[in-house]
């Protein structure tokens, strides 16, 4: 029986799929990095570079049987994957899990643990020397970055600027009110409904004092700034249309079983998971891991000669756990009785204290620290 599974992308969903299937199939994981990266921990790693190694889980220890190819996919068709090196990986089953890109430091640029740690240490030095910090973007990333900075350096002045009129629209008003209260408690200044006039004259993530003007005429002086907006789907390797046609957002259309919708038919042996998909939900690591569970069950059934019948059901309401450092934060979680706003202590317990390090250590083994 043919049983080669090629997994493109070693993020949350892809690594979970490879780990779960390596005992029942010949798994090939394709990713340019040398480790699984728990990107939920990247902002803590920025302010605490001595802790940063905890966010990396080397593939050589995560996977005991699967083959890991440190390469990039440049094209995928129903029969396999073509890599940047020119190598071809033929596969009976394909799982596309290339996720999305975001500005550094929320997503790291380097492909090796050593280089990523060097980048974090350098940026930490730049940040440590700055008294006034400007963050462009008041979404979850910008808010979490502000919280981490204030926890590490309470004396720094942190300003967040965003053109949106409200923080976290679509979430429960009670949670948003608590968020404003905690931001005030931390001394984080939030300016909504405005943006900077013109491009910044200084480089992001580098210490250099500058003064910028906002569209409402105010001036902001800062010593360093960070970009916290601009999510982009990693689907460039699919633009040739050999596998499927991308949506207008550059995403992959999938069925309820997470099979890829090809140009002419549903591809029953090809799956997509995580941020890459057009599933109507927020792009969160938790959802990518749920996608992975569905795909593992479906491929396992197919390997036994059965049909893939497990369907993914998105949650009807958005959830979030947004830490503001290890002690504070806000959250909204589904319960049998509906949505529940959770207190800071719950956010800290489930995420803020270790940013899921313990969970992935149990699942994937030791970190690079």
SERO-43537 format. One record per residue (C-alpha): chain; residue in one letter; residue number from 0; x, y, z. Coordinates in Angstrom, 3 decimals, decimal comma. Example, Ala and Ser with C-alpha at 12.3 -4.5 7.8 and 13.67 -1.06 7.14 Angstrom:
REM residues 2
c:A r:A k:0 xx:12,300 yy:-4,500 zz:7,800
c:A r:S k:1 xx:13,670 yy:-1,060 zz:7,140
REM end
This chain:
REM residues 369
c:A r:X k:0 xx:0,000 yy:0,000 zz:0,000
c:A r:X k:1 xx:1,326 yy:3,466 zz:-0,940
c:A r:X k:2 xx:1,757 yy:5,573 zz:2,170
c:A r:X k:3 xx:4,053 yy:8,530 zz:1,544
c:A r:X k:4 xx:2,794 yy:11,757 zz:3,117
c:A r:X k:5 xx:4,481 yy:15,035 zz:2,199
c:A r:X k:6 xx:3,848 yy:17,854 zz:4,663
c:A r:X k:7 xx:4,747 yy:21,307 zz:3,363
c:A r:X k:8 xx:5,412 yy:23,593 zz:6,323
c:A r:X k:9 xx:6,655 yy:22,843 zz:9,818
c:A r:X k:10 xx:4,558 yy:25,266 zz:11,833
c:A r:X k:11 xx:1,904 yy:24,397 zz:14,385
c:A r:X k:12 xx:-0,327 yy:22,304 zz:12,145
c:A r:X k:13 xx:2,311 yy:20,800 zz:9,876
c:A r:X k:14 xx:4,571 yy:19,602 zz:12,679
c:A r:X k:15 xx:1,599 yy:18,126 zz:14,542
c:A r:X k:16 xx:0,529 yy:16,202 zz:11,418
c:A r:X k:17 xx:4,059 yy:14,906 zz:10,775
c:A r:X k:18 xx:4,477 yy:13,853 zz:14,403
c:A r:X k:19 xx:1,145 yy:12,020 zz:14,494
c:A r:X k:20 xx:1,583 yy:10,191 zz:11,171
c:A r:X k:21 xx:5,271 yy:9,259 zz:11,230
c:A r:X k:22 xx:4,520 yy:5,915 zz:12,926
c:A r:X k:23 xx:1,982 yy:4,835 zz:10,285
c:A r:X k:24 xx:3,345 yy:6,359 zz:7,061
c:A r:X k:25 xx:6,528 yy:7,495 zz:5,329
c:A r:X k:26 xx:6,372 yy:11,169 zz:6,246
c:A r:X k:27 xx:8,467 yy:13,870 zz:4,568
c:A r:X k:28 xx:8,350 yy:17,266 zz:6,278
c:A r:X k:29 xx:9,474 yy:20,175 zz:4,102
c:A r:X k:30 xx:10,537 yy:23,404 zz:5,834
c:A r:X k:31 xx:13,579 yy:25,696 zz:5,467
c:A r:X k:32 xx:13,992 yy:26,004 zz:9,235
c:A r:X k:33 xx:15,874 yy:23,621 zz:11,504
c:A r:X k:34 xx:13,253 yy:23,680 zz:14,264
c:A r:X k:35 xx:9,590 yy:24,041 zz:15,072
c:A r:X k:36 xx:9,075 yy:27,592 zz:16,338
c:A r:X k:37 xx:6,433 yy:28,375 zz:18,921
c:A r:X k:38 xx:5,794 yy:31,867 zz:17,559
c:A r:X k:39 xx:3,374 yy:32,601 zz:20,397
c:A r:X k:40 xx:6,507 yy:33,056 zz:22,522
c:A r:X k:41 xx:8,432 yy:35,353 zz:20,187
c:A r:X k:42 xx:7,525 yy:38,616 zz:21,913
c:A r:X k:43 xx:8,601 yy:37,284 zz:25,310
c:A r:X k:44 xx:11,796 yy:36,056 zz:23,656
c:A r:X k:45 xx:12,437 yy:39,618 zz:22,486
c:A r:X k:46 xx:12,366 yy:41,107 zz:25,977
c:A r:X k:47 xx:13,988 yy:38,059 zz:27,638
c:A r:X k:48 xx:16,683 yy:36,723 zz:25,265
c:A r:X k:49 xx:17,993 yy:34,462 zz:28,039
c:A r:X k:50 xx:14,647 yy:32,641 zz:27,827
c:A r:X k:51 xx:14,348 yy:32,709 zz:24,026
c:A r:X k:52 xx:15,670 yy:29,179 zz:23,456
c:A r:X k:53 xx:12,448 yy:27,839 zz:24,964
c:A r:X k:54 xx:10,486 yy:28,729 zz:21,827
c:A r:X k:55 xx:12,496 yy:26,408 zz:19,550
c:A r:X k:56 xx:12,015 yy:22,639 zz:19,238
c:A r:X k:57 xx:14,617 yy:21,115 zz:16,871
c:A r:X k:58 xx:13,050 yy:18,880 zz:14,236
c:A r:X k:59 xx:15,731 yy:16,269 zz:14,876
c:A r:X k:60 xx:14,279 yy:15,701 zz:18,347
c:A r:X k:61 xx:10,613 yy:16,356 zz:17,516
c:A r:X k:62 xx:10,491 yy:13,713 zz:14,777
c:A r:X k:63 xx:12,042 yy:10,284 zz:15,233
c:A r:X k:64 xx:11,063 yy:8,602 zz:11,937
c:A r:X k:65 xx:10,005 yy:11,289 zz:9,478
c:A r:X k:66 xx:12,396 yy:12,683 zz:6,892
c:A r:X k:67 xx:13,004 yy:16,434 zz:7,235
c:A r:X k:68 xx:14,037 yy:18,380 zz:4,145
c:A r:X k:69 xx:15,323 yy:21,883 zz:4,838
c:A r:X k:70 xx:14,048 yy:23,384 zz:1,622
c:A r:X k:71 xx:11,229 yy:25,500 zz:0,213
c:A r:X k:72 xx:8,382 yy:24,392 zz:-2,012
c:A r:X k:73 xx:8,225 yy:26,287 zz:-5,314
c:A r:X k:74 xx:5,373 yy:24,317 zz:-6,873
c:A r:X k:75 xx:2,858 yy:21,655 zz:-5,912
c:A r:X k:76 xx:0,758 yy:19,436 zz:-8,167
c:A r:X k:77 xx:-1,480 yy:16,467 zz:-7,331
c:A r:X k:78 xx:1,492 yy:14,100 zz:-7,513
c:A r:X k:79 xx:3,991 yy:15,856 zz:-5,309
c:A r:X k:80 xx:6,162 yy:18,847 zz:-4,492
c:A r:X k:81 xx:8,944 yy:20,576 zz:-6,403
c:A r:X k:82 xx:11,543 yy:22,230 zz:-4,186
c:A r:X k:83 xx:13,759 yy:25,285 zz:-4,612
c:A r:X k:84 xx:16,797 yy:22,995 zz:-4,759
c:A r:X k:85 xx:15,293 yy:21,245 zz:-7,785
c:A r:X k:86 xx:14,480 yy:18,099 zz:-5,836
c:A r:X k:87 xx:11,136 yy:16,445 zz:-6,455
c:A r:X k:88 xx:9,140 yy:14,764 zz:-3,660
c:A r:X k:89 xx:6,524 yy:12,323 zz:-4,934
c:A r:X k:90 xx:3,727 yy:11,670 zz:-2,451
c:A r:X k:91 xx:0,493 yy:9,740 zz:-2,095
c:A r:X k:92 xx:-0,901 yy:12,316 zz:0,311
c:A r:X k:93 xx:-0,120 yy:16,010 zz:0,547
c:A r:X k:94 xx:-0,680 yy:18,342 zz:3,491
c:A r:X k:95 xx:-0,177 yy:22,055 zz:2,837
c:A r:X k:96 xx:0,619 yy:23,886 zz:6,066
c:A r:X k:97 xx:2,721 yy:26,904 zz:5,128
c:A r:X k:98 xx:0,777 yy:29,354 zz:7,294
c:A r:X k:99 xx:1,352 yy:33,075 zz:7,049
c:A r:X k:100 xx:4,014 yy:35,739 zz:7,417
c:A r:X k:101 xx:4,064 yy:38,727 zz:9,739
c:A r:X k:102 xx:6,457 yy:41,484 zz:10,648
c:A r:X k:103 xx:9,459 yy:40,743 zz:12,869
c:A r:X k:104 xx:9,686 yy:40,200 zz:15,837
c:A r:X k:105 xx:6,243 yy:38,559 zz:15,987
c:A r:X k:106 xx:7,524 yy:36,200 zz:13,276
c:A r:X k:107 xx:11,239 yy:35,574 zz:13,060
c:A r:X k:108 xx:13,154 yy:36,019 zz:9,819
c:A r:X k:109 xx:16,013 yy:33,549 zz:10,314
c:A r:X k:110 xx:15,800 yy:29,875 zz:9,316
c:A r:X k:111 xx:18,218 yy:28,580 zz:11,973
c:A r:X k:112 xx:17,857 yy:28,681 zz:15,741
c:A r:X k:113 xx:21,331 yy:30,178 zz:16,119
c:A r:X k:114 xx:20,629 yy:33,032 zz:13,684
c:A r:X k:115 xx:17,188 yy:33,695 zz:15,191
c:A r:X k:116 xx:18,659 yy:33,951 zz:18,682
c:A r:X k:117 xx:21,311 yy:36,359 zz:17,392
c:A r:X k:118 xx:18,573 yy:38,547 zz:15,869
c:A r:X k:119 xx:16,599 yy:38,574 zz:19,123
c:A r:X k:120 xx:19,646 yy:39,465 zz:21,201
c:A r:X k:121 xx:20,521 yy:42,343 zz:18,866
c:A r:X k:122 xx:16,988 yy:43,725 zz:18,838
c:A r:X k:123 xx:16,802 yy:43,369 zz:22,617
c:A r:X k:124 xx:19,882 yy:45,596 zz:22,936
c:A r:X k:125 xx:18,270 yy:48,192 zz:20,662
c:A r:X k:126 xx:15,046 yy:48,088 zz:22,677
c:A r:X k:127 xx:16,817 yy:48,188 zz:26,036
c:A r:X k:128 xx:18,492 yy:51,466 zz:25,070
c:A r:X k:129 xx:15,197 yy:53,145 zz:24,112
c:A r:X k:130 xx:13,151 yy:55,154 zz:26,609
c:A r:X k:131 xx:10,148 yy:55,765 zz:24,321
c:A r:X k:132 xx:8,659 yy:52,960 zz:22,230
c:A r:X k:133 xx:6,152 yy:53,361 zz:19,399
c:A r:X k:134 xx:4,104 yy:50,386 zz:18,192
c:A r:X k:135 xx:2,140 yy:50,702 zz:14,955
c:A r:X k:136 xx:-0,878 yy:48,411 zz:15,184
c:A r:X k:137 xx:-3,279 yy:47,832 zz:18,081
c:A r:X k:138 xx:-4,286 yy:44,293 zz:17,208
c:A r:X k:139 xx:-3,382 yy:41,311 zz:19,410
c:A r:X k:140 xx:0,290 yy:41,412 zz:18,372
c:A r:X k:141 xx:0,754 yy:45,105 zz:19,110
c:A r:X k:142 xx:-1,049 yy:44,852 zz:22,429
c:A r:X k:143 xx:0,891 yy:41,782 zz:23,516
c:A r:X k:144 xx:4,195 yy:43,390 zz:22,526
c:A r:X k:145 xx:3,331 yy:46,457 zz:24,592
c:A r:X k:146 xx:2,495 yy:44,279 zz:27,592
c:A r:X k:147 xx:5,756 yy:42,351 zz:27,355
c:A r:X k:148 xx:7,804 yy:45,544 zz:27,096
c:A r:X k:149 xx:6,124 yy:47,114 zz:30,132
c:A r:X k:150 xx:6,556 yy:43,935 zz:32,169
c:A r:X k:151 xx:10,287 yy:43,889 zz:31,422
c:A r:X k:152 xx:10,819 yy:47,667 zz:31,636
c:A r:X k:153 xx:7,993 yy:49,351 zz:33,584
c:A r:X k:154 xx:9,721 yy:52,711 zz:33,242
c:A r:X k:155 xx:9,576 yy:52,815 zz:29,435
c:A r:X k:156 xx:6,927 yy:54,955 zz:27,771
c:A r:X k:157 xx:4,987 yy:52,826 zz:25,273
c:A r:X k:158 xx:2,571 yy:54,296 zz:22,716
c:A r:X k:159 xx:0,351 yy:52,291 zz:20,358
c:A r:X k:160 xx:-1,124 yy:53,932 zz:17,249
c:A r:X k:161 xx:-3,857 yy:52,429 zz:15,083
c:A r:X k:162 xx:-6,358 yy:53,890 zz:12,565
c:A r:X k:163 xx:-9,147 yy:51,683 zz:13,960
c:A r:X k:164 xx:-11,667 yy:53,403 zz:16,190
c:A r:X k:165 xx:-11,927 yy:50,507 zz:18,673
c:A r:X k:166 xx:-9,707 yy:47,868 zz:20,224
c:A r:X k:167 xx:-10,495 yy:44,274 zz:19,194
c:A r:X k:168 xx:-13,823 yy:44,896 zz:17,435
c:A r:X k:169 xx:-16,058 yy:41,827 zz:17,424
c:A r:X k:170 xx:-15,156 yy:40,737 zz:20,930
c:A r:X k:171 xx:-17,268 yy:41,090 zz:24,047
c:A r:X k:172 xx:-17,556 yy:44,691 zz:25,342
c:A r:X k:173 xx:-16,816 yy:43,476 zz:28,875
c:A r:X k:174 xx:-13,495 yy:42,041 zz:27,718
c:A r:X k:175 xx:-12,583 yy:45,214 zz:25,824
c:A r:X k:176 xx:-13,402 yy:47,353 zz:28,864
c:A r:X k:177 xx:-11,096 yy:45,182 zz:30,973
c:A r:X k:178 xx:-8,414 yy:45,511 zz:28,298
c:A r:X k:179 xx:-8,573 yy:49,310 zz:28,453
c:A r:X k:180 xx:-8,394 yy:49,178 zz:32,245
c:A r:X k:181 xx:-5,282 yy:46,981 zz:32,216
c:A r:X k:182 xx:-3,572 yy:49,095 zz:29,562
c:A r:X k:183 xx:-4,184 yy:52,161 zz:31,729
c:A r:X k:184 xx:-2,838 yy:50,296 zz:34,761
c:A r:X k:185 xx:0,350 yy:49,474 zz:32,847
c:A r:X k:186 xx:0,716 yy:53,048 zz:31,635
c:A r:X k:187 xx:0,416 yy:52,118 zz:27,943
c:A r:X k:188 xx:-0,821 yy:55,017 zz:25,821
c:A r:X k:189 xx:-3,238 yy:54,004 zz:23,050
c:A r:X k:190 xx:-4,101 yy:56,415 zz:20,237
c:A r:X k:191 xx:-6,938 yy:55,138 zz:18,059
c:A r:X k:192 xx:-8,489 yy:56,608 zz:14,937
c:A r:X k:193 xx:-5,213 yy:58,032 zz:13,681
c:A r:X k:194 xx:-2,050 yy:57,066 zz:11,826
c:A r:X k:195 xx:1,357 yy:58,501 zz:11,051
c:A r:X k:196 xx:1,642 yy:60,993 zz:8,205
c:A r:X k:197 xx:3,983 yy:59,548 zz:5,599
c:A r:X k:198 xx:6,475 yy:56,707 zz:5,981
c:A r:X k:199 xx:8,786 yy:56,499 zz:8,966
c:A r:X k:200 xx:12,201 yy:58,067 zz:8,494
c:A r:X k:201 xx:13,866 yy:55,417 zz:10,667
c:A r:X k:202 xx:14,187 yy:51,654 zz:10,345
c:A r:X k:203 xx:11,852 yy:49,442 zz:12,351
c:A r:X k:204 xx:13,340 yy:47,586 zz:15,331
c:A r:X k:205 xx:16,385 yy:49,901 zz:15,484
c:A r:X k:206 xx:17,102 yy:52,514 zz:18,144
c:A r:X k:207 xx:17,014 yy:55,996 zz:16,615
c:A r:X k:208 xx:15,176 yy:58,975 zz:18,066
c:A r:X k:209 xx:12,597 yy:60,538 zz:15,736
c:A r:X k:210 xx:9,444 yy:62,640 zz:15,813
c:A r:X k:211 xx:6,414 yy:61,681 zz:13,748
c:A r:X k:212 xx:3,172 yy:63,541 zz:13,085
c:A r:X k:213 xx:-0,228 yy:61,818 zz:13,175
c:A r:X k:214 xx:-3,185 yy:62,547 zz:10,924
c:A r:X k:215 xx:-4,897 yy:64,415 zz:13,767
c:A r:X k:216 xx:-1,942 yy:66,799 zz:14,033
c:A r:X k:217 xx:-0,222 yy:65,437 zz:17,135
c:A r:X k:218 xx:3,493 yy:64,777 zz:17,344
c:A r:X k:219 xx:4,980 yy:61,583 zz:18,776
c:A r:X k:220 xx:8,639 yy:61,345 zz:19,691
c:A r:X k:221 xx:10,068 yy:57,849 zz:20,092
c:A r:X k:222 xx:13,441 yy:56,131 zz:20,244
c:A r:X k:223 xx:12,399 yy:52,909 zz:18,488
c:A r:X k:224 xx:9,332 yy:51,629 zz:16,652
c:A r:X k:225 xx:7,856 yy:48,249 zz:15,812
c:A r:X k:226 xx:5,417 yy:47,212 zz:13,114
c:A r:X k:227 xx:2,486 yy:45,128 zz:14,357
c:A r:X k:228 xx:0,246 yy:44,700 zz:11,326
c:A r:X k:229 xx:0,287 yy:43,079 zz:7,909
c:A r:X k:230 xx:-0,542 yy:39,354 zz:7,962
c:A r:X k:231 xx:0,238 yy:37,687 zz:4,593
c:A r:X k:232 xx:-0,662 yy:34,170 zz:3,515
c:A r:X k:233 xx:2,331 yy:32,043 zz:2,451
c:A r:X k:234 xx:0,933 yy:30,694 zz:-0,805
c:A r:X k:235 xx:3,370 yy:31,956 zz:-3,457
c:A r:X k:236 xx:4,305 yy:28,394 zz:-4,403
c:A r:X k:237 xx:0,708 yy:27,765 zz:-5,516
c:A r:X k:238 xx:0,262 yy:30,731 zz:-7,869
c:A r:X k:239 xx:1,165 yy:28,609 zz:-10,918
c:A r:X k:240 xx:-2,249 yy:26,921 zz:-10,603
c:A r:X k:241 xx:-0,900 yy:23,390 zz:-11,022
c:A r:X k:242 xx:-2,761 yy:22,269 zz:-7,917
c:A r:X k:243 xx:-5,570 yy:24,745 zz:-7,318
c:A r:X k:244 xx:-6,720 yy:28,305 zz:-7,890
c:A r:X k:245 xx:-6,114 yy:30,622 zz:-4,968
c:A r:X k:246 xx:-8,846 yy:32,845 zz:-3,581
c:A r:X k:247 xx:-8,670 yy:36,641 zz:-3,898
c:A r:X k:248 xx:-6,927 yy:36,652 zz:-0,501
c:A r:X k:249 xx:-4,299 yy:34,172 zz:-1,642
c:A r:X k:250 xx:-5,818 yy:31,360 zz:0,393
c:A r:X k:251 xx:-6,670 yy:27,767 zz:-0,490
c:A r:X k:252 xx:-10,316 yy:26,748 zz:-0,722
c:A r:X k:253 xx:-11,046 yy:23,597 zz:1,270
c:A r:X k:254 xx:-13,965 yy:21,291 zz:1,969
c:A r:X k:255 xx:-15,327 yy:20,514 zz:5,426
c:A r:X k:256 xx:-12,866 yy:17,583 zz:5,575
c:A r:X k:257 xx:-10,078 yy:20,099 zz:4,769
c:A r:X k:258 xx:-9,445 yy:18,613 zz:1,330
c:A r:X k:259 xx:-8,217 yy:21,077 zz:-1,277
c:A r:X k:260 xx:-10,664 yy:22,153 zz:-3,946
c:A r:X k:261 xx:-8,755 yy:21,748 zz:-7,184
c:A r:X k:262 xx:-9,448 yy:23,556 zz:-10,417
c:A r:X k:263 xx:-11,853 yy:20,867 zz:-11,622
c:A r:X k:264 xx:-12,506 yy:18,587 zz:-8,640
c:A r:X k:265 xx:-11,992 yy:18,024 zz:-4,946
c:A r:X k:266 xx:-8,573 yy:16,495 zz:-4,360
c:A r:X k:267 xx:-9,271 yy:13,715 zz:-1,886
c:A r:X k:268 xx:-5,610 yy:13,036 zz:-1,128
c:A r:X k:269 xx:-4,562 yy:16,673 zz:-0,732
c:A r:X k:270 xx:-5,250 yy:18,673 zz:2,431
c:A r:X k:271 xx:-4,629 yy:22,228 zz:3,598
c:A r:X k:272 xx:-4,624 yy:23,439 zz:7,183
c:A r:X k:273 xx:-4,066 yy:26,543 zz:9,278
c:A r:X k:274 xx:-3,700 yy:30,107 zz:8,043
c:A r:X k:275 xx:-3,398 yy:28,921 zz:4,436
c:A r:X k:276 xx:-7,055 yy:27,879 zz:4,250
c:A r:X k:277 xx:-10,156 yy:29,907 zz:3,463
c:A r:X k:278 xx:-11,921 yy:28,625 zz:6,591
c:A r:X k:279 xx:-13,946 yy:31,545 zz:7,946
c:A r:X k:280 xx:-12,294 yy:32,037 zz:11,330
c:A r:X k:281 xx:-9,479 yy:33,982 zz:12,937
c:A r:X k:282 xx:-6,032 yy:32,700 zz:12,052
c:A r:X k:283 xx:-4,844 yy:31,235 zz:15,354
c:A r:X k:284 xx:-2,409 yy:28,479 zz:16,299
c:A r:X k:285 xx:-5,175 yy:26,760 zz:18,261
c:A r:X k:286 xx:-7,261 yy:26,388 zz:15,117
c:A r:X k:287 xx:-4,303 yy:25,092 zz:13,094
c:A r:X k:288 xx:-3,806 yy:22,366 zz:15,712
c:A r:X k:289 xx:-7,501 yy:21,449 zz:15,477
c:A r:X k:290 xx:-7,184 yy:21,290 zz:11,679
c:A r:X k:291 xx:-4,224 yy:18,954 zz:12,141
c:A r:X k:292 xx:-6,275 yy:16,565 zz:14,266
c:A r:X k:293 xx:-8,951 yy:16,347 zz:11,558
c:A r:X k:294 xx:-6,409 yy:15,698 zz:8,798
c:A r:X k:295 xx:-4,580 yy:13,054 zz:10,827
c:A r:X k:296 xx:-7,822 yy:11,167 zz:11,382
c:A r:X k:297 xx:-8,771 yy:11,395 zz:7,702
c:A r:X k:298 xx:-5,392 yy:10,293 zz:6,322
c:A r:X k:299 xx:-5,201 yy:7,484 zz:8,871
c:A r:X k:300 xx:-8,597 yy:6,266 zz:7,659
c:A r:X k:301 xx:-7,464 yy:6,453 zz:4,043
c:A r:X k:302 xx:-4,326 yy:4,471 zz:4,853
c:A r:X k:303 xx:-6,659 yy:1,724 zz:6,133
c:A r:X k:304 xx:-8,591 yy:1,829 zz:2,890
c:A r:X k:305 xx:-11,502 yy:3,742 zz:4,374
c:A r:X k:306 xx:-13,120 yy:7,054 zz:3,429
c:A r:X k:307 xx:-12,103 yy:10,379 zz:4,928
c:A r:X k:308 xx:-15,232 yy:11,488 zz:6,750
c:A r:X k:309 xx:-14,084 yy:13,603 zz:9,711
c:A r:X k:310 xx:-15,274 yy:17,184 zz:9,223
c:A r:X k:311 xx:-13,940 yy:20,373 zz:10,743
c:A r:X k:312 xx:-16,498 yy:22,653 zz:12,359
c:A r:X k:313 xx:-15,369 yy:26,234 zz:13,014
c:A r:X k:314 xx:-16,498 yy:27,735 zz:16,291
c:A r:X k:315 xx:-19,468 yy:30,095 zz:15,923
c:A r:X k:316 xx:-17,815 yy:32,834 zz:17,993
c:A r:X k:317 xx:-14,229 yy:34,119 zz:18,113
c:A r:X k:318 xx:-11,952 yy:33,134 zz:20,987
c:A r:X k:319 xx:-8,794 yy:34,766 zz:22,223
c:A r:X k:320 xx:-6,226 yy:34,569 zz:24,998
c:A r:X k:321 xx:-4,262 yy:37,819 zz:24,951
c:A r:X k:322 xx:-1,544 yy:38,057 zz:27,611
c:A r:X k:323 xx:-0,086 yy:41,412 zz:28,583
c:A r:X k:324 xx:3,042 yy:39,944 zz:30,084
c:A r:X k:325 xx:3,047 yy:36,846 zz:32,314
c:A r:X k:326 xx:0,527 yy:38,150 zz:34,880
c:A r:X k:327 xx:-2,053 yy:40,263 zz:33,074
c:A r:X k:328 xx:-4,236 yy:39,841 zz:29,998
c:A r:X k:329 xx:-7,751 yy:39,372 zz:28,693
c:A r:X k:330 xx:-9,587 yy:36,474 zz:27,123
c:A r:X k:331 xx:-12,808 yy:35,250 zz:25,613
c:A r:X k:332 xx:-13,541 yy:31,536 zz:25,461
c:A r:X k:333 xx:-16,484 yy:29,395 zz:24,319
c:A r:X k:334 xx:-18,365 yy:27,384 zz:26,933
c:A r:X k:335 xx:-21,424 yy:25,098 zz:26,766
c:A r:X k:336 xx:-23,441 yy:28,110 zz:27,926
c:A r:X k:337 xx:-22,005 yy:30,511 zz:25,363
c:A r:X k:338 xx:-19,122 yy:32,948 zz:25,324
c:A r:X k:339 xx:-17,346 yy:33,674 zz:28,586
c:A r:X k:340 xx:-14,975 yy:36,524 zz:29,342
c:A r:X k:341 xx:-12,117 yy:35,142 zz:31,423
c:A r:X k:342 xx:-10,066 yy:37,045 zz:34,011
c:A r:X k:343 xx:-6,361 yy:37,842 zz:33,848
c:A r:X k:344 xx:-5,551 yy:34,973 zz:36,189
c:A r:X k:345 xx:-7,059 yy:32,479 zz:33,747
c:A r:X k:346 xx:-5,198 yy:34,018 zz:30,795
c:A r:X k:347 xx:-1,965 yy:33,763 zz:32,780
c:A r:X k:348 xx:-2,626 yy:30,158 zz:33,773
c:A r:X k:349 xx:-3,418 yy:28,899 zz:30,287
c:A r:X k:350 xx:-1,025 yy:31,046 zz:28,243
c:A r:X k:351 xx:0,684 yy:34,011 zz:29,844
c:A r:X k:352 xx:3,012 yy:32,244 zz:32,269
c:A r:X k:353 xx:4,870 yy:30,101 zz:29,723
c:A r:X k:354 xx:3,201 yy:30,874 zz:26,366
c:A r:X k:355 xx:2,454 yy:27,178 zz:25,749
c:A r:X k:356 xx:6,066 yy:26,084 zz:26,266
c:A r:X k:357 xx:4,974 yy:23,309 zz:28,633
c:A r:X k:358 xx:2,376 yy:22,029 zz:26,193
c:A r:X k:359 xx:4,829 yy:21,739 zz:23,324
c:A r:X k:360 xx:7,552 yy:20,276 zz:25,505
c:A r:X k:361 xx:5,118 yy:17,475 zz:26,388
c:A r:X k:362 xx:4,134 yy:17,003 zz:22,733
c:A r:X k:363 xx:7,413 yy:17,617 zz:20,905
c:A r:X k:364 xx:10,154 yy:16,975 zz:23,457
c:A r:X k:365 xx:12,911 yy:19,263 zz:24,765
c:A r:X k:366 xx:13,452 yy:22,819 zz:23,590
c:A r:X k:367 xx:16,685 yy:24,242 zz:22,229
c:A r:X k:368 xx:17,305 yy:26,067 zz:25,531
REM end
